[in-house]
Amino acid sequence: MEQASDYVGAGFVKEARRMHLGEAPERPIWGEAKPEEAKALIDDGIPVAPLPFLPTRKSN
């Protein structure tokens, strides 16, 4: 999954919302979100899930 997706770091929440609204192209992304931020995304109908692994890379 890491190799087939883009790491967006702390910008995860913003980028997930942009994709959901059609403001950015949809693609697999991963990054960081606080629990309350992840819940807000889910409440707004934006699908998110915790990573099933520990990331091996963090690069932009």
C-alpha positions as CSV (number, residue, x, y, z in Angstrom):
1,M,0.0,0.0,0.0
2,E,2.8,2.5,0.9
3,Q,4.3,2.1,-2.6
4,A,1.0,2.6,-4.4
5,S,-0.1,5.7,-2.5
6,D,1.0,9.2,-1.8
7,Y,2.2,10.3,1.6
8,V,0.6,13.7,2.4
9,G,1.7,13.9,6.0
10,A,0.0,16.5,8.2
11,G,-2.0,17.6,5.2
12,F,-4.0,14.4,5.1
13,V,-7.3,15.9,6.4
14,K,-7.1,18.8,4.1
15,E,-6.3,16.7,1.0
16,A,-8.9,14.1,1.8
17,R,-11.5,16.9,2.0
18,R,-10.3,18.4,-1.3
19,M,-10.6,15.0,-3.0
20,H,-14.1,14.5,-1.6
21,L,-15.2,17.9,-2.9
22,G,-13.7,17.3,-6.3
23,E,-11.1,20.0,-5.8
24,A,-8.2,17.5,-6.2
25,P,-7.9,14.4,-8.3
26,E,-8.8,11.2,-6.4
27,R,-5.9,8.9,-5.5
28,P,-4.8,6.8,-2.7
29,I,-3.2,8.9,0.1
30,W,-2.0,8.4,3.6
31,G,-0.8,10.7,6.4
32,E,-1.5,11.8,9.9
33,A,-4.8,12.9,11.5
34,K,-5.8,13.4,15.1
35,P,-8.6,11.0,16.3
36,E,-11.1,13.9,16.3
37,E,-10.1,14.9,12.8
38,A,-10.6,11.4,11.5
39,K,-14.0,11.2,13.2
40,A,-15.0,14.5,11.6
41,L,-14.0,13.1,8.1
42,I,-16.1,10.0,8.8
43,D,-19.0,12.0,10.0
44,D,-18.9,14.0,6.7
45,G,-19.0,10.8,4.7
46,I,-15.3,10.7,3.8
47,P,-14.0,7.2,4.1
48,V,-10.8,6.8,6.2
49,A,-9.2,3.9,8.0
50,P,-6.2,3.5,10.3
51,L,-3.2,2.0,8.7
52,P,-2.9,-1.8,9.2
53,F,0.9,-1.4,9.5
54,L,3.7,0.8,10.7
55,P,4.9,3.1,7.9
56,T,8.4,2.5,6.7
57,R,8.8,5.8,4.9
58,K,7.7,9.4,5.3
59,S,8.6,11.5,2.3
60,N,6.9,14.2,0.3
